[in-house]
Amino acid sequence: MADATLVFDDDCGFCTWWAEFFERRGDLEIVGFSEIDPELRERLPDEYDHCSHLLADGTRYSCGASIEEAFARSDLGKPARPVLEALREVGTYNDLRELGYRRVAGDRALWGRLFSKTPPARRDSERPSPDDPR
């Protein structure tokens, strides 16, 4: 069983790339917005679909904090965890992290040209049916 759950926009290729990147590099379960069950939904904010969320150890990390925590839990980020924990105590750092998240999220189409995977929500719809003459 995974130590944490990353909830993400599974209709976004850029978001899918990042979620699967962290899933491969850590003990993390990924759940797309289209797969949220009622129990998980209770742990998310009302407008959960405005950004990603990481749920772990009774804590919810949202938006930039969710990506930062996913990184800190990955094999790449574990050595940086003490630095990240110290930075979290600096309000300016938190503001800059969230600003960075919003800037990147606002340009997902652009970033998706570099880093993208077919989102789970679109994988089945892009496959031709057995009756399709293609």
Secondary structure, DSSP 8 states (H G I E B T S, - for coil): --SEEEEE-TT-HHHHHHHHHHHHTSSEEEEEGGG--HHHHTTS-TTGGGS-EEEETTEEEETHHHHHHHHHHSTTTGGGHHHHHHHTT-HHHHHHHHHHHHHHHHTHHHHTTTS----HHHHHHHS--TT---
